[in-house]
Amino acid sequence: MRTMMTRMATVLVACATLVIGATSQARAPEVIHTEFFIESGVESRGPRGFEVVAVGRLDSTKRRCVQRRRVKLYFKRNGERHLRDTGLSSRNGVVALTARARAAPDGYMMNVTKERIHGPRRPYTCWRAHDGRRPFNVAPPSPPPP
């Protein structure tokens, strides 16, 4: 009789542990909105081709969503994206990237990747963000001839 009571108690403790573990992990992580803005883009043509120095700024309600985030600079040409530079944001969310190409692109954009943060209280996700520009010194594409 005593071994049967011990087994039942063990099963009840195991079930309670599973229920507590399942409910604590079932809670969806919080998603933190992140915004990214290209503050300035300096474009130049030279003997090496076209060069862009883009400076951007991250903005979020959580500090950890701003610091040390991976940012990628892409050139857009003929409907395709070409990765040109990557870097990390500073503690204040500022990032500066430089890229070169032989010819001027149709546009350039900076993407901030999504990142999952394991905070002290509960995990949360810093959402991705992007911003793009069309180079100032590039003429818009001309319409096709009739």
C-alpha positions in Angstrom: 0.0 0.0 0.0 2.8 2.4 0.9 4.6 1.8 -2.5 1.4 2.5 -4.3 1.0 5.9 -2.5 4.6 6.7 -3.2 4.1 6.0 -6.9 1.0 8.1 -7.0 2.7 11.0 -5.3 5.6 10.8 -7.7 3.2 10.8 -10.7 1.4 13.8 -9.3 4.6 15.7 -8.7 5.8 14.9 -12.3 2.4 16.1 -13.7 2.5 19.3 -11.7 6.1 20.0 -12.9 5.0 19.4 -16.6 2.0 21.7 -16.2 4.1 24.5 -14.6 6.8 24.2 -17.3 4.3 24.2 -20.1 2.5 27.2 -19.0 5.6 29.2 -18.3 6.9 28.6 -21.9 3.5 28.9 -23.6 3.5 32.6 -23.0 4.4 34.3 -26.3 7.5 36.5 -26.2 6.8 40.3 -26.4 7.6 41.9 -29.7 9.3 45.3 -29.5 8.7 47.7 -32.4 12.0 49.1 -33.8 12.4 52.0 -36.2 15.3 52.8 -38.4 16.0 56.1 -40.3 18.8 56.9 -42.7 19.9 60.3 -41.3 22.3 61.1 -44.2 23.7 59.6 -47.3 26.8 61.1 -48.9 27.2 60.0 -52.5 30.2 60.7 -54.7 31.6 59.7 -58.0 35.3 59.3 -58.4 37.9 57.3 -60.2 36.9 54.2 -58.2 33.3 54.5 -59.2 30.2 55.3 -57.1 30.6 55.5 -53.3 27.9 55.9 -50.6 28.5 56.7 -46.9 25.2 56.1 -45.1 24.6 57.1 -41.5 21.5 55.7 -39.8 19.8 55.8 -36.4 17.8 53.1 -34.5 15.0 54.0 -32.2 13.1 51.8 -29.8 11.4 51.8 -26.4 13.9 49.2 -25.1 17.6 50.1 -24.9 18.8 46.6 -25.7 16.9 46.8 -29.0 19.1 49.7 -30.1 22.6 48.7 -29.1 24.8 46.3 -31.0 22.2 45.4 -33.7 23.4 44.0 -37.0 22.8 46.4 -39.9 23.3 45.6 -43.6 23.7 48.0 -46.5 22.3 46.9 -49.9 22.5 48.5 -53.4 19.4 48.0 -55.5 20.0 47.6 -59.2 17.5 46.2 -61.8 15.1 44.9 -59.2 17.8 42.9 -57.3 19.5 43.7 -54.0 23.3 43.3 -53.6 24.9 43.3 -50.1 27.7 45.8 -49.9 28.5 46.3 -46.2 27.5 45.1 -42.7 28.1 46.5 -39.3 26.8 46.9 -35.7 25.1 49.8 -34.2 26.6 51.8 -31.3 25.3 51.9 -27.8 23.1 54.8 -28.8 21.8 53.1 -32.0 23.9 55.0 -34.6 25.5 53.1 -37.5 27.6 54.3 -40.4 28.4 52.1 -43.4 30.3 52.6 -46.6 29.9 50.9 -50.0 31.3 51.2 -53.5 30.2 50.1 -56.9 31.5 50.7 -60.4 28.2 52.2 -61.5 25.5 54.2 -59.6 22.7 51.9 -58.2 19.0 52.6 -58.7 18.8 53.0 -54.9 20.3 51.8 -51.6 18.8 50.6 -48.4 19.8 49.6 -44.9 18.2 46.7 -43.1 18.3 46.0 -39.3 17.9 42.3 -38.6 15.4 40.8 -36.1 16.9 39.8 -32.8 15.7 37.8 -29.9 16.7 39.1 -26.4 16.7 36.9 -23.3 15.9 39.5 -20.7 16.1 38.9 -16.9 12.3 38.8 -16.5 11.1 37.4 -19.8 12.4 37.1 -23.4 11.4 39.6 -26.1 12.0 40.1 -29.8 13.4 43.3 -31.3 11.7 43.5 -34.7 13.4 44.2 -37.9 13.4 47.6 -39.7 14.7 49.2 -42.8 14.9 52.5 -44.7 15.9 53.2 -48.3 16.9 56.1 -50.6 17.3 56.9 -54.2 20.7 58.5 -54.9 20.4 62.2 -55.6 23.0 62.4 -58.4 21.4 59.5 -60.4 19.0 60.5 -63.1 15.7 58.7 -62.9 15.2 56.0 -65.5 13.8 57.3 -68.7 10.5 55.9 -70.0 10.8 53.4 -72.9 10.5 54.9 -76.4 7.1 54.6 -78.0 
